[in-house]
Amino acid sequence: MAKMTRRGFMAAAMATGAMRFVPVGVGIAAKAAQGRWITKLVYDKGLGMMRAVERFVP
């Protein structure tokens, strides 16, 4: 795995997170109103760097 700086990681996380809010259809907008996504940054000892963990909370 390539070495990733904190700045590069945050840029990649923001780009993938922004993809969720691109309007694709009405069904996705209706689903988003019923809950929300929680994103946490955790340190992964195996990878030796931070990674994002996402989960949907209804």
C-alpha positions in Angstrom: 0.0 0.0 0.0 1.3 3.5 -0.9 2.2 5.9 1.9 -0.5 8.5 2.3 -0.1 11.8 4.2 -2.8 13.1 6.5 -3.6 15.8 4.0 -4.0 13.3 1.1 -6.1 11.1 3.2 -8.5 13.9 4.2 -8.7 15.0 0.6 -9.6 11.5 -0.5 -12.2 11.1 2.3 -13.8 14.4 1.4 -14.0 13.5 -2.2 -15.7 10.2 -1.5 -18.0 11.8 1.0 -19.1 14.5 -1.5 -20.1 11.8 -3.9 -22.9 10.8 -1.5 -24.6 14.2 -1.9 -24.6 14.3 -5.7 -28.3 14.1 -6.7 -28.9 10.9 -8.6 -32.6 10.4 -8.0 -35.5 11.1 -5.7 -35.3 7.7 -4.0 -31.9 8.5 -2.6 -33.1 11.9 -1.2 -36.0 10.1 0.6 -33.6 7.6 2.1 -31.3 10.3 3.4 -34.1 12.0 5.3 -34.7 8.8 7.4 -31.3 8.7 9.0 -27.7 9.9 8.8 -24.2 8.7 8.1 -21.7 8.9 10.9 -18.0 9.0 9.8 -15.2 8.5 12.3 -11.5 8.6 11.8 -9.7 5.7 13.6 -6.0 4.8 13.7 -5.5 1.4 12.1 -2.4 -0.3 13.6 -2.2 -2.8 10.8 -2.0 -0.1 8.1 -0.1 2.3 10.3 -2.3 5.2 9.4 -5.7 6.8 9.9 -8.8 5.4 8.1 -12.4 6.4 7.9 -15.2 4.2 9.3 -18.7 5.0 8.1 -22.0 3.7 9.4 -25.6 4.6 8.8 -27.7 5.5 11.9 -31.5 5.4 11.4 
